[in-house]
């Protein structure tokens, strides 16, 4: 990716799988986001948490860490 370019959200999540050590919970969230990429932008943190099988605060912390 070019410096200064804005990454597509799916690419940013996929980049997490390469070179970054994710916790099992973070990995579940990232996997869920990739699987449900077209719809996930319209879901609440609670709905993403339910899909991923994690807590809503975990999804919120993941989103903050992702930027």
C-alpha positions in Angstrom: 0.0 0.0 0.0 1.2 3.5 -0.8 2.2 5.8 2.1 -0.5 8.2 2.9 -3.1 6.1 1.2 -6.2 5.2 3.2 -6.7 1.4 3.5 -10.1 -0.1 2.8 -11.5 -1.3 6.1 -11.5 -5.0 5.1 -7.8 -4.7 4.1 -7.0 -3.2 7.5 -8.6 -6.1 9.2 -6.9 -8.6 7.0 -3.6 -6.9 7.7 -4.1 -7.7 11.3 -3.6 -11.4 10.5 -0.2 -10.7 9.1 2.6 -9.7 11.5 0.4 -8.7 14.4 -0.2 -11.0 17.3 -3.9 -11.1 18.1 -5.5 -12.5 21.2 -8.0 -15.3 20.6 -10.9 -12.8 21.2 -9.4 -10.3 18.7 -9.0 -13.1 16.2 -12.6 -14.1 16.5 -13.7 -10.5 16.0 -11.5 -10.0 13.0 -12.6 -13.3 11.4 -16.2 -12.3 11.9 -15.6 -8.8 10.4 -14.1 -10.4 7.3 -16.8 -13.1 7.0 -19.6 -10.5 7.2 -17.8 -7.6 5.5 -20.7 -6.3 3.4 -23.1 -6.1 6.4 -20.9 -5.4 9.3 -20.8 -1.6 8.8 -24.6 -1.6 9.5 -24.4 -3.7 12.7 -24.1 -2.5 16.2 -21.2 -3.5 18.5 -23.6 -5.8 20.3 -24.7 -7.5 17.1 -21.0 -8.0 16.0 -20.3 -9.4 19.5 -23.1 -11.8 19.2 -22.0 -13.0 15.7 -18.4 -13.4 16.9 -19.3 -15.0 20.3 -17.5 -12.4 22.3 -18.6 -9.5 24.6 -19.7 -6.1 23.4 -16.8 -4.4 25.3 -14.4 -6.6 23.5 -15.7 -5.4 20.2 -15.5 -1.8 21.3 -11.9 -2.2 22.5 -11.1 -3.9 19.2 -12.6 -1.0 17.2 -10.6 1.5 19.2 -7.4 -0.4 18.7 -8.2 -0.6 14.9 -8.6 3.1 14.8 
